[in-house]
Structure formats: structure tokens, C-alpha cells
Amino acid sequence: MKLFDPHGFGSSTLSYAGLLEKIEILRSTLRWAPRLERAEIEKLLNQSNALRDEVMQLSRKERFIEAAADLSDVSDAPESLDKPEALPPSAHRRREALIERSFIFEGIFGDNPKLLAALEVAEKAAPTDLPVLIDGESGTGKELMAKVIHANGARSERPYISVNCGAIPDNLLESELFGHRKGAFTGASSDRKGKFESAHTGTIFLDEIGELPLQGQVKLLRVLEAHEIQRVGSDEPIAVDTRIVAATNRNLRELAAQGQFREDLFYRLSVIHVTLPALRERRDEIPLLISWFGDEAASQLKRRPVKLTPKLRDFLLTYAWPGNIRELRNVVYRLSCLAGDTADLEHLPDDIRPVPAVAALREVDGQALGSPLSLSDAKRAASDEAERAFLERGLHETGGTVAELARRCEMNRSHLQMLLKKHGIRSKDFRHADKTDREKES
């Protein structure tokens, strides 16, 4: 393991030397002891657990230092790139302060002020039992933030249970969350614990809370107020001591105003409110993430990290990333799998691969001039235009209501929102247009 210095420079050889010495003492004790009593075994186990915690803490700090060093990659970007605005020195100090306080974060983060603000809120909220609501676009790392809150809190050694509220059928929601008694319904062949019971004394993460139906919202509100549940088919209340962290990529305040989400539940869940910025607002961290996921992919694929051509690197640094960090990770894994030693634009997915400038079609009086570079480029350009036209027509017909358009198209709402971002379409523009049309008709 590489040496690190929690202050950023210098050597910390003594830290690792001390750990190695302790490990060797443990090994010698186990090797030469003819017979160990139970008390001695428990003592050695406690010592080994303490050593493990020390090593994990040092490892996490080391990864932060490596991430900080990689931030210099942004300054090496070509002059043609839109470089991120210069970050204030205070942002760097804020990140270092988190590291110094042994803040647990499984991953990397840089000096982006918006993300640092979110992490600082999470750090202060973690030791409490207050409910936390995390919002942000799909793929921004909301579940990772929930795990950060759990790991830095007093319940870190207790269960962490994750529930995707949007993936549970309405008729099974209550049973999934609160459990059921034997014979409560067809197929209930035995008593079953729900997610809240499983998370007792720990943390429950309710992902996509905005998809929870109103009936489920009423049940959840009761848990927040009374700290108890009832299994389906039982009148017996069961006390639960569970920390609730919820996440959503929707605007719950707007949903509450529309009557689709209980206002009292919103205020109960958002005692602590954390908003994660989109990746396009954190461009200074893209080089960090590319390097991080590149190493991660190489480790899983058992190969050397793939190299990127300058053109590909330029593209990755300037692409809008509508799918945020999740999309970036998937792209890096794809590049690592499909490319040899060096990845280029041709290894990108077809739907985001840039069309060469010579393939662009120019229109004069509605007539296309010039010819595309290849048939596949022509198909892709035509497909994008058709997709954009379909989305605009659908939003016009639904008055700019994304939820209604997703229902009509039988499409996942988050995927539809990603497509809208891809084409730079704003649903509120169509709401304004629909209002104007109605006013003209009246």
C-alpha cells in the first residue's frame, strides 16, 4: 500500500510501520502459543478488529489524497475545452477538513463547492436520528450519499436496508415494508418480517420515495409519528427504532402542491434536506471519476487500465452526461471492455458518439445539402430528429406534463427525463405555450 500523509505532503511511514508491528505481534502470538484460553482468543479478536479499523481508515484517507492529486488533470485539458471556473482556495480547505475529520466516504470527491456543501450537511446530520431527504437527478449518487450518512453515524454497525419504492407493486407494498402474518392473504404461508423490522436499530433507505402511492404514504407517516408498525393481518403494534433516509429525483414540493404527495409526509421526511448537483455542474470532477472508474473496471476485468485518445478525452470532459455519474461509469466500463490498450471515439455507444463535422446536414429552404459520411451516421441523425419531434409533439399534447407523457408512452419517467435533457427540451416551455393557447381561445 502506498504511503500517505493526511496533511497532504511529507511521509507517514511510522503509521504503516506501527500497524505492521502490531500485526506481527499478533501473528507471533498465534504461531507460538501452545494453547489459548477463551479470554485470550477474545482479546486477540478485539485486537485484530481494531487493526482492521485502523487500516480501513488509513486506506480511505489515502484514496482521498490520490483523488486530490488527480485534480491537476483538469488543468492539463486542451485549450479548446471549456474549463471549469477557478475554484476558491476555501473549497480545497473544506475538502481537506472533511478528510482530517476521518469522514467516511466510499468513493472520491473533489473541490466542487456544491458537493462539498452537501457532504458537510450529511456529516452533521449523520450522528443524529433525524430523517434525511436526498434529491437530485437520476445517477447523481443518492444511494451512495445515504450510505455515507449511515457509515458516519452511531448506527454504522447496525443494519442498512435499501428499498426501491418504485419497484414494488402496489398490492405488495404494505407487506414488503411492514411484513405479514401467516394466512394474511393468498400465498402467505408463514410469518414474514418487513423491511422496517429488518432495519430495526439501523437505517432504512427509501429510494424513489416520490413513486410511493398515497396509501403507502399514509402508512409511512404513521411509522414516522408513532415509531411502530403493524404486520398485514395483525392488529399487534411492533415498535421499531429505524433511521429513515429517503431519496427522489422528483420535486416533492411540486408533487405535494398537485396532490400527488402528502405535504405532511414531505415535511416529516425533509427535516434534513440534501441536494446533489448534476455531473454537468461538477465538471472539475470528471477527470477524477474517469480515472477512478477506469481503475475499478481494470481490476474487475483483470487487465491494465485503458488509455484514452485526446479526442475521446475531450469528448468525455465536455459531454452533457444526462445520466450523470451512473452513465459515466457505464461508458468507462464499456471502453475498458471493448477497446484494446487505447480507446477512441469509435468505442463509445452509438447514441452518444459524436457525428463527424463532414457528416452534418445543412438545410437551405428545407432542402438538405451535402451527404453524410456513412449510412449509419445518416440513420443516427434521422433517428435523433424523429426522437426530438416525437418528444416535442407529446409534450405539446400533454401540456408539458412529463408524467402524463411517460404514462402514454409506457416509458419510465426517469428515462423520459434523460431523453428530454439529451435534446435540451424543457417541459415548462410547453406548459407556458399551452397556457397561452388557452388564453387565445378564450
C-alpha positions as CSV (number, residue, x, y, z in Angstrom):
1,M,0.0,0.0,0.0
2,K,1.3,3.4,-0.9
3,L,2.4,5.7,1.9
4,F,0.2,8.7,2.5
5,D,0.2,11.9,4.6
6,P,-3.1,13.1,5.9
7,H,-1.8,16.7,5.8
8,G,-1.1,16.4,2.0
9,F,2.7,16.3,2.0
10,G,5.6,14.6,3.7
11,S,5.9,11.0,4.9
12,S,3.7,8.9,7.2
13,T,5.9,5.8,7.2
14,L,5.5,5.5,11.0
15,S,1.8,5.0,10.7
16,Y,2.2,1.9,8.5
17,A,5.3,0.7,10.4
18,G,3.3,0.8,13.6
19,L,0.5,-1.2,12.1
20,L,2.9,-3.8,10.7
21,E,4.5,-4.2,14.1
22,K,1.1,-4.9,15.7
23,I,0.2,-7.4,13.0
24,E,3.5,-9.2,13.5
25,I,2.9,-9.4,17.3
26,L,-0.5,-11.0,16.7
27,R,1.0,-13.5,14.2
28,S,3.7,-14.5,16.7
29,T,1.2,-14.9,19.5
30,L,-0.9,-17.2,17.3
31,R,2.1,-19.1,15.9
32,W,3.9,-19.9,19.2
33,A,1.1,-20.2,21.7
34,P,0.7,-23.9,22.5
35,R,-2.8,-23.4,23.8
36,L,-5.1,-20.4,24.0
37,E,-7.8,-19.8,26.6
38,R,-11.2,-18.3,25.6
39,A,-10.3,-14.9,27.2
40,E,-7.0,-14.8,25.2
41,I,-8.9,-15.6,22.0
42,E,-11.4,-12.8,22.6
43,K,-8.5,-10.4,23.3
44,L,-6.8,-11.3,20.0
45,L,-10.1,-10.9,18.1
46,N,-10.6,-7.5,19.6
47,Q,-7.1,-6.5,18.7
48,S,-7.5,-7.8,15.1
49,N,-10.8,-5.8,14.7
50,A,-9.1,-2.7,16.0
51,L,-6.3,-3.2,13.4
52,R,-8.8,-3.7,10.6
53,D,-10.5,-0.4,11.5
54,E,-7.1,1.4,11.5
55,V,-6.2,0.0,8.1
56,M,-9.6,0.9,6.7
57,Q,-9.3,4.5,8.0
58,L,-5.8,4.9,6.5
59,S,-6.9,3.4,3.2
60,R,-9.8,5.8,2.9
61,K,-7.6,8.8,3.6
62,E,-5.0,7.6,1.1
63,R,-7.7,7.4,-1.6
64,F,-8.7,11.0,-0.9
65,I,-5.1,12.1,-1.2
66,E,-4.8,10.3,-4.6
67,A,-8.1,11.9,-5.7
68,A,-6.8,15.4,-4.8
69,A,-3.6,14.8,-6.8
70,D,-5.6,13.8,-9.8
71,L,-7.5,17.1,-9.8
72,S,-4.4,18.5,-11.6
73,D,-5.6,16.6,-14.6
74,V,-8.2,19.3,-15.2
75,S,-5.6,21.9,-15.7
76,D,-4.0,19.7,-18.4
77,A,-7.1,19.8,-20.6
78,P,-6.6,21.2,-24.1
79,E,-7.1,24.9,-24.5
80,S,-10.2,24.2,-26.8
81,L,-12.1,22.8,-23.8
82,D,-14.5,24.8,-21.7
83,K,-12.6,24.6,-18.5
84,P,-14.4,24.9,-15.2
85,E,-14.3,28.1,-13.4
86,A,-11.5,28.6,-11.0
87,L,-12.4,27.2,-7.6
88,P,-11.8,29.3,-4.5
89,P,-9.0,28.2,-2.2
90,S,-11.6,27.7,0.6
91,A,-13.1,24.8,-1.4
92,H,-9.8,22.9,-1.2
93,R,-9.6,23.6,2.5
94,R,-13.2,22.4,3.1
95,R,-12.4,19.1,1.4
96,E,-9.2,18.6,3.4
97,A,-11.1,19.4,6.6
98,L,-13.5,16.6,5.8
99,I,-10.6,14.2,5.3
100,E,-8.9,15.3,8.6
101,R,-12.1,14.6,10.5
102,S,-11.9,11.0,9.2
103,F,-15.1,11.4,7.2
104,I,-16.1,8.0,5.7
105,F,-16.8,8.2,2.0
106,E,-16.6,5.1,-0.2
107,G,-15.5,6.7,-3.4
108,I,-13.9,10.0,-4.4
109,F,-14.8,13.7,-4.3
110,G,-13.0,16.8,-5.3
111,D,-13.4,20.5,-4.6
112,N,-16.8,21.2,-6.1
113,P,-18.5,23.7,-3.7
114,K,-22.0,22.3,-4.2
115,L,-21.0,18.8,-3.5
116,L,-18.8,19.8,-0.5
117,A,-21.8,21.7,0.9
118,A,-24.0,18.5,0.6
119,L,-21.2,16.4,2.2
120,E,-20.9,18.8,5.1
121,V,-24.7,18.7,5.7
122,A,-24.5,14.9,5.6
123,E,-21.6,14.8,8.1
124,K,-23.5,17.0,10.6
125,A,-26.8,15.0,10.1
126,A,-25.2,11.6,10.3
127,P,-24.7,11.3,14.2
128,T,-28.4,12.3,14.7
129,D,-31.6,10.2,14.1
130,L,-33.3,12.9,12.1
131,P,-34.9,11.9,8.8
132,V,-33.0,12.9,5.7
133,L,-34.3,13.6,2.2
134,I,-31.8,13.4,-0.6
135,D,-32.8,14.8,-4.0
136,G,-31.1,15.1,-7.3
137,E,-31.2,13.9,-10.9
138,S,-31.0,10.2,-11.6
139,G,-27.5,8.9,-11.4
140,T,-26.0,11.6,-9.1
141,G,-25.2,9.2,-6.3
142,K,-28.2,9.5,-3.9
143,E,-27.8,5.9,-2.6
144,L,-24.1,6.5,-2.0
145,M,-24.9,9.6,0.0
146,A,-27.4,7.5,2.1
147,K,-24.6,5.0,2.8
148,V,-22.3,7.9,3.8
149,I,-24.9,9.1,6.3
150,H,-25.2,5.6,7.7
151,A,-21.5,5.0,7.8
152,N,-20.7,8.2,9.7
153,G,-23.5,7.8,12.2
154,A,-23.9,6.0,15.5
155,R,-25.8,3.2,13.7
156,S,-23.0,2.3,11.4
157,E,-22.6,-1.2,12.9
158,R,-26.3,-1.8,12.6
159,P,-28.4,-3.0,9.6
160,Y,-28.6,-0.9,6.5
161,I,-31.7,-1.9,4.4
162,S,-32.4,-0.4,0.9
163,V,-35.9,-0.3,-0.6
164,N,-36.8,0.8,-4.1
165,C,-40.3,2.2,-3.6
166,G,-40.9,2.4,-7.4
167,A,-40.2,-1.3,-7.9
168,I,-42.7,-2.7,-5.5
169,P,-46.2,-3.5,-6.9
170,D,-49.0,-1.5,-5.0
171,N,-50.6,-4.7,-3.7
172,L,-47.4,-5.9,-2.1
173,L,-46.1,-2.6,-0.8
174,E,-47.5,-2.9,2.7
175,S,-46.3,-6.5,3.1
176,E,-42.9,-5.6,1.8
177,L,-42.4,-2.7,4.2
178,F,-44.2,-3.9,7.3
179,G,-44.3,-7.7,6.9
180,H,-47.3,-10.0,7.2
181,R,-48.8,-12.8,9.4
182,K,-49.3,-16.3,8.2
183,G,-52.6,-16.6,6.3
184,A,-53.0,-12.8,5.8
185,F,-53.5,-13.3,2.1
186,T,-53.2,-16.0,-0.5
187,G,-49.6,-17.2,-0.6
188,A,-48.7,-16.0,2.9
189,S,-47.6,-19.4,4.1
190,S,-45.6,-18.1,7.1
191,D,-44.9,-15.0,9.2
192,R,-42.6,-12.6,7.5
193,K,-40.6,-9.6,8.6
194,G,-40.9,-6.4,6.7
195,K,-38.1,-4.1,5.7
196,F,-38.7,-1.8,8.7
197,E,-38.3,-4.7,11.2
198,S,-35.2,-5.9,9.4
199,A,-33.8,-2.3,9.8
200,H,-34.6,-2.1,13.5
201,T,-31.8,-0.1,15.3
202,G,-30.3,0.6,11.9
203,T,-31.1,2.7,8.8
204,I,-33.7,2.1,6.1
205,F,-33.1,3.8,2.7
206,L,-36.3,4.5,0.8
207,D,-35.3,5.2,-2.8
208,E,-37.7,6.8,-5.3
209,I,-39.9,7.9,-2.5
210,G,-41.8,10.1,-5.0
211,E,-43.2,6.9,-6.5
212,L,-44.8,5.7,-3.3
213,P,-48.7,5.6,-3.7
214,L,-50.8,7.7,-1.4
215,Q,-52.0,4.7,0.6
216,G,-48.3,3.8,1.3
217,Q,-47.6,7.4,2.2
218,V,-50.2,7.3,5.0
219,K,-48.7,4.1,6.4
220,L,-45.2,5.6,6.3
221,L,-46.3,8.8,8.0
222,R,-47.7,6.7,10.9
223,V,-44.3,5.0,11.3
224,L,-42.6,8.4,11.5
225,E,-45.0,9.7,14.0
226,A,-45.6,6.6,16.3
227,H,-42.3,4.6,15.6
228,E,-44.3,1.4,15.3
229,I,-45.7,-0.8,12.6
230,Q,-48.4,-3.4,12.1
231,R,-47.9,-6.5,10.0
232,V,-50.5,-7.2,7.4
233,G,-53.1,-9.4,9.0
234,S,-52.2,-8.4,12.6
235,D,-53.5,-5.8,15.0
236,E,-50.5,-6.0,17.2
237,P,-48.2,-2.9,17.0
238,I,-44.5,-3.6,16.8
239,A,-42.1,-0.9,18.0
240,V,-39.3,0.0,15.5
241,D,-36.3,2.2,16.0
242,T,-35.2,2.9,12.5
243,R,-33.4,5.9,11.0
244,I,-35.1,6.9,7.7
245,V,-33.2,8.3,4.7
246,A,-35.3,8.9,1.6
247,A,-34.3,9.8,-1.9
248,T,-36.0,11.1,-5.0
249,N,-35.3,12.5,-8.5
250,R,-38.6,14.4,-8.5
251,N,-39.7,17.7,-6.9
252,L,-41.7,16.5,-3.9
253,R,-42.8,20.1,-3.1
254,E,-44.4,20.4,-6.6
255,L,-46.0,16.9,-6.2
256,A,-47.5,18.0,-2.9
257,A,-49.0,21.1,-4.5
258,Q,-50.5,18.8,-7.1
259,G,-52.0,16.5,-4.5
260,Q,-49.7,13.6,-5.6
261,F,-47.6,13.6,-2.4
262,R,-48.7,14.2,1.2
263,E,-47.5,17.6,2.3
264,D,-47.2,16.5,6.0
265,L,-45.1,13.5,4.9
266,F,-42.8,15.8,2.8
267,Y,-42.1,18.0,5.9
268,R,-41.5,14.9,8.1
269,L,-39.0,13.4,5.6
270,S,-37.2,16.6,4.8
271,V,-36.1,17.7,8.3
272,I,-32.6,17.5,6.8
273,H,-32.6,18.2,3.1
274,V,-29.6,17.4,0.9
275,T,-29.4,18.2,-2.8
276,L,-26.8,16.5,-5.0
277,P,-25.6,18.5,-8.0
278,A,-25.7,17.1,-11.5
279,L,-22.4,16.0,-13.1
280,R,-22.6,18.8,-15.6
281,E,-22.3,21.2,-12.6
282,R,-19.2,19.3,-11.3
283,R,-17.1,19.1,-14.5
284,D,-13.9,19.6,-12.4
285,E,-14.6,16.1,-11.0
286,I,-15.0,14.3,-14.4
287,P,-11.2,13.5,-14.7
288,L,-11.3,12.1,-11.2
289,L,-14.2,9.9,-12.0
290,I,-12.8,8.7,-15.3
291,S,-9.6,7.7,-13.5
292,W,-11.4,6.1,-10.6
293,F,-13.8,4.0,-12.7
294,G,-11.0,3.2,-15.1
295,D,-9.0,1.6,-12.3
296,E,-12.1,-0.1,-11.0
297,A,-13.0,-1.6,-14.4
298,A,-9.5,-2.7,-15.0
299,S,-9.5,-4.5,-11.6
300,Q,-12.7,-6.3,-12.4
301,L,-11.7,-7.2,-16.0
302,K,-8.2,-8.2,-14.8
303,R,-6.4,-6.0,-17.3
304,R,-4.4,-2.8,-17.4
305,P,-6.4,0.5,-17.3
306,V,-7.3,1.6,-20.8
307,K,-5.7,4.7,-22.3
308,L,-7.8,7.4,-23.9
309,T,-7.0,9.2,-27.1
310,P,-7.0,13.1,-26.9
311,K,-10.2,13.3,-28.9
312,L,-12.0,10.8,-26.7
313,R,-10.8,12.5,-23.5
314,D,-12.0,15.9,-24.9
315,F,-15.4,14.4,-25.6
316,L,-15.7,12.8,-22.1
317,L,-14.9,16.2,-20.5
318,T,-17.4,18.2,-22.5
319,Y,-20.3,15.8,-22.9
320,A,-23.5,16.8,-21.1
321,W,-23.9,13.4,-19.2
322,P,-27.7,13.4,-18.8
323,G,-27.3,10.1,-16.9
324,N,-24.8,11.7,-14.6
325,I,-22.2,9.6,-12.7
326,R,-24.0,6.3,-13.5
327,E,-23.8,7.0,-17.2
328,L,-20.1,8.0,-17.0
329,R,-19.3,4.8,-15.1
330,N,-21.1,2.6,-17.6
331,V,-19.3,4.3,-20.5
332,V,-15.9,3.9,-18.8
333,Y,-16.6,0.2,-18.2
334,R,-17.7,-0.2,-21.9
335,L,-14.5,1.5,-23.1
336,S,-12.4,-0.8,-20.8
337,C,-14.1,-3.9,-22.1
338,L,-14.2,-3.2,-25.9
339,A,-11.0,-1.3,-26.5
340,G,-7.5,-2.8,-26.6
341,D,-4.8,-0.7,-25.0
342,T,-6.3,2.6,-26.2
343,A,-9.9,3.6,-26.5
344,D,-11.2,6.1,-29.1
345,L,-14.5,7.7,-30.2
346,E,-15.5,4.5,-32.1
347,H,-15.7,2.6,-28.8
348,L,-18.5,4.9,-27.5
349,P,-22.1,3.9,-27.5
350,D,-23.9,4.7,-30.8
351,D,-26.4,7.0,-29.2
352,I,-23.8,9.4,-27.8
353,R,-21.0,9.0,-30.3
354,P,-20.4,12.4,-32.0
355,V,-21.1,12.7,-35.7
356,P,-18.1,14.0,-37.7
357,A,-18.5,17.5,-38.9
358,V,-18.4,16.5,-42.5
359,A,-21.5,14.3,-41.9
360,A,-23.6,17.2,-40.7
361,L,-26.5,18.1,-43.0
362,R,-27.1,21.7,-43.8
363,E,-30.6,22.9,-44.8
364,V,-31.5,25.7,-47.2
365,D,-35.2,26.3,-47.7
366,G,-35.9,22.9,-46.3
367,Q,-33.5,21.1,-48.7
368,A,-30.7,19.0,-47.4
369,L,-27.3,19.8,-48.9
370,G,-24.2,17.6,-48.7
371,S,-24.0,13.9,-48.0
372,P,-23.4,12.1,-44.7
373,L,-20.1,10.4,-44.1
374,S,-21.8,7.0,-43.8
375,L,-25.2,5.3,-43.8
376,S,-25.1,4.7,-40.1
377,D,-24.4,8.5,-39.5
378,A,-27.4,9.3,-41.6
379,K,-29.6,6.9,-39.8
380,R,-28.4,8.2,-36.4
381,A,-29.1,11.9,-37.4
382,A,-32.6,11.0,-38.7
383,S,-33.3,9.0,-35.6
384,D,-32.4,11.9,-33.3
385,E,-34.6,14.3,-35.3
386,A,-37.5,11.9,-35.2
387,E,-37.0,11.3,-31.4
388,R,-36.9,15.0,-30.8
389,A,-40.0,15.7,-32.9
390,F,-41.9,12.9,-31.0
391,L,-41.0,14.3,-27.6
392,E,-42.0,17.8,-28.6
393,R,-45.3,16.7,-30.0
394,G,-46.0,14.6,-26.9
395,L,-45.3,17.5,-24.5
396,H,-47.5,19.8,-26.6
397,E,-50.4,17.3,-26.4
398,T,-50.0,16.8,-22.6
399,G,-49.4,20.5,-21.8
400,G,-45.9,19.9,-20.8
401,T,-46.7,17.2,-18.2
402,V,-43.9,14.7,-18.2
403,A,-45.7,12.2,-16.0
404,E,-48.6,12.0,-18.4
405,L,-46.4,11.6,-21.5
406,A,-44.5,8.8,-19.7
407,R,-47.8,7.1,-19.0
408,R,-49.0,7.4,-22.6
409,C,-45.7,6.1,-23.9
410,E,-45.5,3.3,-21.3
411,M,-42.0,4.6,-20.5
412,N,-40.1,5.0,-17.2
413,R,-40.3,8.6,-16.2
414,S,-36.6,8.9,-15.3
415,H,-35.7,7.6,-18.8
416,L,-38.0,10.1,-20.4
417,Q,-36.4,12.9,-18.5
418,M,-33.0,11.8,-19.6
419,L,-34.2,11.9,-23.3
420,L,-35.5,15.4,-22.7
421,K,-32.2,16.5,-21.3
422,K,-30.4,14.9,-24.2
423,H,-32.2,17.1,-26.7
424,G,-32.3,20.2,-24.5
425,I,-36.1,20.2,-24.2
426,R,-37.7,21.9,-21.3
427,S,-41.2,20.7,-20.3
428,K,-42.1,24.0,-18.7
429,D,-41.8,25.7,-22.1
430,F,-44.7,23.6,-23.3
431,R,-46.7,24.4,-20.2
432,H,-46.4,28.1,-20.9
433,A,-47.3,27.5,-24.6
434,D,-50.3,25.5,-23.6
435,K,-51.5,28.3,-21.3
436,T,-51.0,30.9,-24.0
437,D,-53.1,28.8,-26.5
438,R,-55.9,28.5,-24.0
439,E,-55.9,32.2,-23.3
440,K,-56.1,33.0,-27.0
441,E,-59.0,30.6,-27.5
442,S,-60.9,32.2,-24.6
